[in-house]
Amino acid sequence: MDNDSTLRTAIRAALGGEAMLFLGAGAAKDAKNKGDVSLPTGQELSDLLAKDCGLPKGYSLDSIAEHFIDKYSETKLINTLIVMEKL
């Protein structure tokens, strides 16, 4: 699949509501989910995942995401993010 085909496929998926956008450095600071609730910052998301794992706040997002996957599964992480998106 060439880059043009990949981009077209990604755009179709996004327009069909089957995509999640992750941005860094506060680019999505004012973004809202479908329930008009502000999306969490990276640290807020990290703290939410840590709480689900029974751990204290303060972990980096990449390390807590790895721990979350190890403790539960990639599927549970994806489902958790989907639920946050719909709140």
Backbone torsions as a table, in degrees:
resi	resn	phi	psi	omega
1	MET	NA	128.4	179.7
2	ASP	-83.2	172.1	-176.9
3	ASN	-61.0	-37.7	-179.6
4	ASP	-64.1	-43.4	178.3
5	SER	-65.4	-40.3	179.0
6	THR	-63.0	-43.7	178.9
7	LEU	-63.6	-43.9	178.8
8	ARG	-61.9	-41.4	178.2
9	THR	-63.3	-43.1	179.5
10	ALA	-64.2	-41.7	179.6
11	ILE	-65.1	-43.4	177.2
12	ARG	-59.3	-43.4	179.7
13	ALA	-63.8	-43.2	-179.8
14	ALA	-64.7	-44.8	179.3
15	LEU	-65.9	-26.9	177.8
16	GLY	-85.2	4.0	178.7
17	GLY	78.0	20.6	-177.1
18	GLU	-114.3	45.3	-179.7
19	ALA	-148.8	154.3	174.3
20	MET	-124.9	137.9	179.9
21	LEU	-107.7	125.3	175.5
22	PHE	-115.5	126.2	178.1
23	LEU	-126.0	158.7	179.7
24	GLY	-113.7	177.4	174.9
25	ALA	54.3	36.9	174.6
26	GLY	76.8	12.1	-177.6
27	ALA	-63.1	-26.3	-179.1
28	ALA	-107.8	23.0	-174.7
29	LYS	-53.0	-39.4	-178.0
30	ASP	-99.2	9.1	179.8
31	ALA	-68.9	149.1	179.5
32	LYS	-126.4	151.7	176.1
33	ASN	-84.9	-173.9	-177.5
34	LYS	-63.1	-23.0	178.6
35	GLY	-91.0	11.6	179.6
36	ASP	64.1	30.5	177.5
37	VAL	-105.0	137.0	179.5
38	SER	-60.7	139.5	176.5
39	LEU	-72.6	148.5	179.7
40	PRO	-72.1	151.7	171.2
41	THR	-70.0	172.3	177.7
42	GLY	-58.2	-42.4	-179.7
43	GLN	-70.0	-37.9	177.1
44	GLU	-63.1	-41.6	177.5
45	LEU	-63.9	-42.8	177.5
46	SER	-58.7	-44.1	-179.8
47	ASP	-65.7	-36.9	177.1
48	LEU	-65.0	-43.1	178.5
49	LEU	-65.9	-39.6	178.5
50	ALA	-61.8	-42.9	179.0
51	LYS	-59.6	-43.1	177.7
52	ASP	-60.5	-28.3	-179.8
53	CYS	-91.3	-0.3	-178.7
54	GLY	75.5	26.3	-178.3
55	LEU	-112.9	159.9	178.3
56	PRO	-74.0	166.9	177.3
57	LYS	-68.7	164.7	170.3
58	GLY	110.0	-5.4	179.0
59	TYR	-74.0	153.2	172.9
60	SER	-71.3	152.3	-176.3
61	LEU	-61.8	-41.5	-178.6
62	ASP	-65.9	-39.4	-178.8
63	SER	-72.2	-39.5	-180.0
64	ILE	-71.5	-32.7	176.9
65	ALA	-63.9	-42.5	176.9
66	GLU	-62.2	-44.2	179.1
67	HIS	-62.9	-42.8	179.3
68	PHE	-58.9	-45.4	179.1
69	ILE	-63.6	-43.3	179.1
70	ASP	-63.5	-39.9	-177.5
71	LYS	-75.1	-41.1	-176.4
72	TYR	-112.1	-90.3	177.9
73	SER	-178.2	165.4	174.2
74	GLU	-62.5	-38.1	-179.6
75	THR	-61.3	-43.5	179.5
76	LYS	-65.5	-37.4	177.2
77	LEU	-62.7	-47.1	179.1
78	ILE	-61.1	-45.1	179.7
79	ASN	-63.8	-37.1	177.1
80	THR	-62.3	-43.8	179.3
81	LEU	-66.6	-37.2	178.3
82	ILE	-64.5	-42.7	178.7
83	VAL	-61.9	-43.0	178.4
84	MET	-60.9	-38.9	-178.7
85	GLU	-65.7	-30.2	-175.4
86	LYS	-93.0	-14.1	-176.8
87	LEU	-58.0	NA	NA
